[in-house]
Amino acid sequence: MEKKLHLLPYQVDEVVEMVEVVPKGIELIAAPEIWENSKGKGITVAILDTGCDVTHPDLSERIIGGRNFTRDDDGQPDVYIDYNGHGTHVAGTIAAIHNGTGVVGVAPEASLLILKVLDKSGSGQYDWIINGINYAVEQKVDIISMSLGGSVDVPELHQAIQNAITNQILVVCAAGNEGDGQSSSNEFAFPACYNEVISVGSINLQRSSSEFSNSNNEVDLVAPGEGILSTYLNGTYAKLSGTSMATPHVSGALALIKVNANRNFERNLTETELYAQLIKRTIPLGNSPKLEGNGLLYLTTEKYLSEVFNQELSAKALKI
């Protein structure tokens, strides 16, 4: 296939040498509040991206392996170094370790399988992505995270994703960054607009929809995607913006949800059941469903709804 698939356009807001913080996006989805129950241990997330800085101190312990499907480094399959930064940033949001320094990911004990399907320029052939998905299925991963997209509907890509779903793998994709801020328009990116995948839109840290976030009827939910602090090249950290940054929040959250749900139900839930558990953990923000889907990912929805209910009761009491 000669058609190419690319990194969704994103913005590097800032690069810093050293930090020691729980990123605001992680706090916004309430991940730290459920870490006592689960940090994602035993779950493997395959990241299909530009590779990873495998020596980054916040990531090296979480990476269990990888494979290069691109022509970088002469196509050596065992060399999946990130020369771009995008894949390393995504990896940190999913599973940077919780050690009191640097940053921490949504699921800091999840395992990462690094599948390099985009080269140093952020471009990849559809064959590379398809092969990456098929490899993830062979490795029996739990979740596939793809912060990439293109404008072309390639049936073979769709088939690979359907095969992953059949194998009970959750597939999470960035909705795209071609939005105009208007819910009346539709912007589509593949594979995010395939019905089988979990399509993630972006909000800022003030819970407002990001103007760049694609709107369409396939958006499932939104997560923080502006000014997101995470791991970057050469052991550094950076703030990036895009639906690419929102997507790993959901991928990491699914690792936490899967551990808890399987434990509570005393069995392995299906992909469909885990999707339902994810959507249960969203709160509406008042935007069109084409922009926000089911709402903002919020891992302690029950606590949030209880607080809202109590506030409403207090307001009524004051009126009496």
N, C-alpha and C positions, 0 to 999 in steps of 0.2 A: 504494500500500500504506500503510495507516495504522499497521501494526505498527512498533515502534521497536526499534532495536538500540543497546546502550549500551556505554560503557567498562566493562570488568570492574572491580569494586570494588578499589581499591588504596589504599595508605597513603603519605602524605608523611611521612617520618621526620625530615628535616632539610633546610633550605635554607641555602647558604653563598655568599658573594660570590666567593671566589677559592680555587682549589685548584691543585695541580701534582702530579699523581699518575696512575699507571696503576691504574684501579679494580680492586679485589680480585676482582670477578667475571670480569674479562678475564684476570687471572692464573690463576684457578681452572680455566678451560677450556684453559689453556696456549697462548693465542693469540700472545703475544709470541715464543714459541719457534719459530714458523714464519714470522714476518714477513720473514725473509731470503729466503724462497722466494716469498711472496705477501702483499700487503697489500690485495688485492681490486681492483686496477686493471683497468679495462675492464668491470667488473660493475656493473649498475644494479639497485638495490633500490627498489621502490615501497613507500612506507610509507602505509598507509591508517589515518588516525588523526585527531587534532584539529588538524592543520596543524603548523607549525614556526616557531620564532623564526629567521627566515631571516637575521637580522643577527648571530646569535651567533658570536663569533670562532672557535669550534671547529667550526662547521658551514657557514658561508657558502661556503667553497670547495668543499664537497662537494655542494651542491644544484645540480642541473642544470635544475630547473624544477618545475612543480607545477600543481595545479588545485583549485579549490574547488567542491565539489558540495553544500555546505550553503547555508543562508539567511543565515549570518553575512556582514556587510559587504554587505548587500542582494543576496547571491548572486553578487557579482562573481567570475567564474571565475578571474581571474588574481590574486586576493587570497586567499592561503592562510595567513594569519597565525594563530598559535596563541595563544588566549586562556586556555587551560586548563593547559598545561604538560606534559601526558601525551605528546603527539606529539613534542615537543622532546626529552624524556627518552629516548624510544625511539630517536630519530634519533642521539643521541650515543653510545648503546651500540653501534649498528651501525657508525658511520663517523666519529666525531669525529676530527679530524686529529691527526697525531702530530708536534707541534711543540715539545714540552718544557714547555708550559704548559697549564693547564686539565686536561682529561681526554683520553683516547684511546679510540677505539672498537675493536671486534674487527677490522674491516676498514677501516683508516684511509685507504685510497685508493679505496674504492668510491664510486660516484656514487649520489645520492639523488634520487628523484622523489617529491615531497611531494603526496599526494592527500588533501585534507581532506574526510573523509566523516562526521565527527562535529563537532557545533557546540561552542560555548564551554561548554555545560553537559555535554558528553560524550555527547550523545544524537544518534542519526542514523536517518533513515528507511532501510528496506531498499533502496529504490530508489537512494539515494545510494551505499551500499556496492556494490551491483551495478554501477552506472555507473562507479564507481571501479575495480573489477576489470576491467571491459571496456575502460576507457581504458588501464589498465596493459598489457593484452594488445595493444592497438593500438600502444602505444609500444614494444613488443617488449622489455620489461624481463626481467631474468633471475630475479628473486625478488620475491614479494609478501609483505610482513610485516603481519600483522593482530593487534594486541593489543586485541581487542574481542570481544564475544560477546552472545548472547541465548538465551532458552529455547525459541524457536520455530524449527521446521524449515520454512524457506521454500524451496520447490522452485526458484524462480528464482535464489536465491542459490547453491544447490547446482549448478545448471546453469552459472552464471557461473564457478564454481571449476573445474568439469569442463572448461570451455572453456579456461581458463588452463593446466590440466595438459596438455590436448591440444596446446597450443602450447609445450610443454616448459618451462613456467614453474613453479618451485618455490613452493608456497604454504605459509607458516608461520603458525600460529595459536596463541594462548594457550589453554591447557586450561581455564582458569576458576578462580575463587577462592571457590567455594562449598563447598569440601571440609571434612570434619569430622575429618581426620587418621586416618581408618579406611579401610583398603583393602577392607573387607567391603562398604562402601556404594558406590553409583554416583552421581556428579554429572555431568550432561551440559550442555555449552554448545555452541551452534552459532555459527560453522562448525567449531570445533575437532574435534567428534566425527564429521565427515564423514571417511570412510576415505581420501579422496584427499589430504587435507591432512596436514602434519606438525604434530602436536599436542604442545605443549611444557608440561610441568609444572615446578614450582619446588622448589628446595632452598635451604637457607640457606648461609652461607659456611663452615659446619662440615660440609657435605655431608649434612645431615639433611633429610628431606622436610619441606616447609613444611606446616603444619597446614591452611592455607587452600587448598592445591592440589587441584583436582578429581582424583578417581580413577575410572578406567573403562578398558575394554579398548582404547580408541583412543589412549591416551597413547603417544607414540613414544619420547620421551626427556625428560630434565630438564636444567635449567641454573640458574645462580644467579638468585634472584628476591627476596632479602631484603636490605634495606639497600644497594641498588644505587646507586652514585654515578654521575651522568651530567649532561648539560647540562639547563638549565631556563630559565625565562622571563627576559627582560631581561638576558641575558648571564651569568646566575648558574648555580649548580649545586645539585643536590639529591639526597638519598637517598630512593628510593621502594621500595616492596615490593609484589609481586604477580606472578602468572604473566605479566602484561604486561611485566615487566622481564626475565623469563627468555627470552621469545620473541625479542627482538632479538639476544641472544647467539647463538642458532641461525641467525638470518637472516644475521648478519655472518659467522659461521663458514662458511656455505654459499658465500658470496662467495669466501672463501679457498680452500675445497675445490674449487670449480668452476675457478678459475684453475689450480691445481696439477694437477687430474685431467685437464683438457683438454690441458694441456701434456704430461703424462706419457703419455697415450694417443694423443697427436697427432691428436685429433679432438674434436668436440663431443659430450660424453656426453649421453644422454637424461635426462629428469627421473627416471625409475626408476633409472637407473644412478647418478645423483648422490645419490639417497636412500640407495642401498646404500653409497656412499662415506661418507655421514654416519653411518649406523648402525655402520659399521666403527670409527668414532671415538667410541665410547661405552664406559664401564666400569660394570659392575654395582655397586650400592651395598648390595645385600642386602635391598632392600625388595620388596614385591609389584610385579609388572609393571603392575598397575593404577595404582600410584602413580608408578613411575619408568620404565615402558616398557622400553626396552633399556638404560637406565642414564644416567649423567652424560656429557654432551658433554665430550670430552677430545681435543684435536686432535693430541696426540702419543701416541696409544695404544700404538704399537709400543715407544716408549721406556718407557712405564709398565709394560707387560707384561714387558719385559726386566729392569727394576728389581725387579719382584715375583719373577721367576724367580731372579734372583741372590740375593735375600734368602732365598728358600726353600732354595737350595743351601747358603748359609752356615749356615742353621739346622740343616740335616741334617748338615753337616760338624761342627758343634759337638757334635752328639749322638753322633757316631761315636767 
